[in-house]
Amino acid sequence: MLSAAQIYQSFPGIAAIGQADLRKLVTDVWEWLGAQNRIHQDPEAIPLHPSLPIAVHGNLAAHKRAMASMATALVATYAEQWRIDLDLDEFLTAVYLHDAAKVIEFVERDGQLVATPGFNHAIEGARIARRFGAPPTVAHMIAAHSFAGPLVRPRTRAAQLFLFLDAICLPAFPEHGDSAVDRHLRANSWTAPPVPADTP
């Protein structure tokens, strides 16, 4: 089972969440998920996706640490440049919870780690977060954070920015094969139009 100590070791930025109830929410959700699927006992060993090797694309923990760092800068920048106040505690809570449902999505089959077909980690993650008492604003950020599967349209400025933030912190680039954009398009059965011949 994942312990609070392990969770803080991989995600030390949880301590920057000012509200104690939100910090507890993060560890409670991760501990519960770890008990549901005991193959994931180390956050550093969870890939972004079974099709994205950690050696090339990094792990889920690095994705969250990067998002936490960028969220901190993003909230400060929006306040400074446009006087738009965003709740950093809510952003950080969503950072640490938005992909947590992958703990139950990624299972072992025939000795290989695979993603459960049809499992929507964003929507399921939001449901789990709400069950543990997440504010509706945080749950919506989680539900609307991913292009993988049916798109949940962001209805708030925070959720829209969080959707973009998630994609920025995915090191899946065209030179690796499928880029983050390609994966998102395919997940929604979108087909990109042909590129004009004179496009650089």
Helices and strands as residue ranges (DSSP letters): H 4-10, G 12-16, H 20-36, G 43-45, H 54-57, H 60-82, H 88-97, H 102-105, E 106-109, E 112-115, H 121-131, H 136-143, H 157-168, G 174-176, H 180-187
